């Protein structure tokens, strides 16, 4: 059977995202994982605000104070 025994393989291969989430859960404690997610959410929010500022600066008309 070429070194692979029956019953040891999963029913389906996990997705890359699923494999990364599994590795994350094994390597990081829950608090660290949540802190990292919160930090990433803050980065995304800052990028969104920066894009809105750029759009407002590019728009014609009176400038707003920020």
N, C-alpha and C positions, 0 to 999 in steps of 0.2 A: 504494500500500500504506500510506497514511497515516503515513509516517515511521518505521514499524517494519519492520525487515528480518527475513526469516525466519532462524532459526538463532541469533538473538541472545538470545532469551528462554529462561530456564531451563525445564526439563521440568516442574517444579512450583514453586510459590511457597514460600519458606522460612517456617517458623513464626516468630512474634515472638521466642520464646526462642532459636531458631537464629540469627536476625538479630542479637540482642543478643550472643550468644556470639561471633559472627563479628566484630562491632564491637569487643568486648572484646579479642579476640585481635589485632586490627589495632592498637588504641590502646595496649594495655598489654603490657609485657614479661612473660614467664612468671613471674618472681619476684614482681612486683607483684601479679599475678593470684592466685598462691598465697597470698600474705600477706593479701590481701583476703578470700579464702575462709576462711582460718584465723581471721581476726578475726570474720567472721560466725558461724563455728561456735562461737567462744567466747561471742559474744553470745547465741546460742540456748541454749547450755549454762547460762549465767548466768540466763536467763529460766526455764529448767526448774527450776533449784535454787530460785529465788525462788518459783515456783508451789508447789513441794513444801513450802517453809517456810510459805507461807500456808495450805496445806492442813493442815499439822501444827498451826499456831496455832489454826485454826478447829475442830479435832477436840477433843472433850471428853476429859478424863482428865489424867494427869500430863503436865507439859510437859517436853520434852527440852531438854538444853543444846546450843546450837549454837555 
